[in-house]
Amino acid sequence: MDFHELKEFLDEKYLEYNVPGFIADDPVSVPHLFDKKEDIEIAAFLTATIAWGNRKSIINNANSLMKCMGWYPHEFITNASEKDFQPLSGFVHRTFNGTDLFFFLKSLQNIYLTQGGLQAVFQKGYSESGSLYGSLIHFRRVFLETPHEKRSEKHVANVAAKSSGKRLCMFLRWMVRNDRRGVDFGLWGGIPPSALMLPLDVHTGTVSRELGLLKRKQNDWQAVEEVTANLRKFDPGDPVKYDFALFGLGVNRIV
């Protein structure tokens, strides 16, 4: 396919997959259970954190986590004592366990009580650096200020160490994009959709390579930069909208 044919194909698939029907079988369904801004972003962040592996398992475990917080994640996190966190100690999703969750909840508590919330942290990093890369680095630095065990650091993507940051990029897609199609929330200003980076995983990486959008073999930050730069050629203002097309094509193996 030439440039125009590929753009037409990707635009068609973006419209096909970026619909409310996409929500039910995707982790984004969990934050869609909430109406309050802070509940949505906390539910989205924690769901994105465990978003690897079987999607049904991700959704079930994320819903279980929300239930443990009484379906009021913001109120729970901002008011909880360490004793209140203890019932969550048995939580496990693959390699993410109760120790990791305890740290994540304490760090979120610190962020909401002293840093102005997740939006403020990510936006500060972006405003100071002018890039999503800088935003992710700033967020990780703030997040790790809360005392934690070394093992938990692997669950906070380190793009400075070449991580693709897939789950954080997906979380930011949910929060920033606002195309009024009912999937992404578009709750945050301050970070433009044009700055977002593709949530690169096995599915999107494979399809990107098959379509000639990505040459790099590793799914690392360098690959994220390469594929996102190519997607910006099709839509400079909203390149990550094509995540829907690439992921849908990968899951359904149309390419």
TAFEN-V619174 format. One line per field, one symbol per residue. phi: phi as a letter, one per 20 degrees, with the letter a starting at -180 (. if undefined). psi: psi as a letter, one per 30 degrees, with the letter a starting at -180 (. if undefined). burial: + if it has 9 or more other C-alpha atoms within 8 Angstrom, else -. A space follows every 50 residues. Layout:
# TAFEN-V619174
phi: ???
psi: ???
burial: ???
This chain:
# TAFEN-V619174
phi: .egffffffffffgffeecgfffgddgffffffddfgffffffffffffd eboffffgffffffffffemmcgfffffdfegfffggefefbcleedfff fgffffffffffecdnofgfffffffffdmbfgfffffgffffeffgbeg gfffedgdffdmgfmgffffgffgfefbdldndfemedencfgfefdffe cgfffffgffemebdfeeecfffgfffffffffebfebffffgfffffff felef
psi: kaeeeeeeeeeeeeeefilfffeegkfffeffflekeeeeeeeeeeeeeg ikakeeeeeeeeeeeeefgggieeeeeffkleeffefgfgkkjcgjaeee eeeeeeeeeeefffggleeeeeeeeeeffgleeeeeeeeeeeegfkklke ffffgjkjffggkfheeeeeeeeeeekighgfdlehfkafjkffflkkjk aeeeeeeeeffgfkekekiaeeeeeeeeeefffejffiffffeeeeeeee efhe.
burial: -----++--++-++--++++-++--++++++-------++++++++++++ +---+--++-+++-++-++--+++-+++-+----+--++-+-+--+++++ +++-+++++++++-++++-++++++++---++-+++++++-+++-+---- -++---+++--+++++++++++++++++--++++++----+-++-+++++ --+++++++---++----++++++++++-+++---+-+++-+++++++++ -----
